[in-house]
Amino acid sequence: MPQSFDNEDGWISGVEEPPRENSYFHRNLFAVLCFVCFAYALATNAPYGYLGALVCGALSRTAVRKKWPAPPYAAKLEALWARMRGQK
């Protein structure tokens, strides 16, 4: 398990951080938007595309750190995705 980190002394011995619950819905949503913005910025050389990629990347990490709950329609989207892949 990852240990807590103290900026002055390095790793805190003996203190372990509890495992975090992943917020896959928001993490994946913002990660896809990040790549879309980055591709747009590369194709058009627009500075706002790079800024959008930066913001979406930060939101993706924030969703995991703050444990944002999945929206109510996330289960329906997951079921639709499973049907499209032929799992159910």
Steps between C-alpha positions, in 0.01 A plus 500: 500500500623850437629686798421858592766748393635780716676777305766565766594156623418280203296185555321475832598164642225268609209712376319361201239680298169313459423390143298755311181424317540574133265735325533336161210680336629853547863397464435340164266777383752775566787290366320456168423872488867569577615293202240659274614849599864402455434356153312816407789712624752298301291516184424872515787631716241684710615598849148451639520133408807457718329690781193276465721190516668633813169575673345165404810316622481683833129420534572136424747479788274704729214256442716216629641695795166641615312173433226657291200265491381373166186668365170309502517426127847340522357152567281526189800602290704209637217256420474643148875468451493138622217419257689663214806287578279190518561415864137498611 
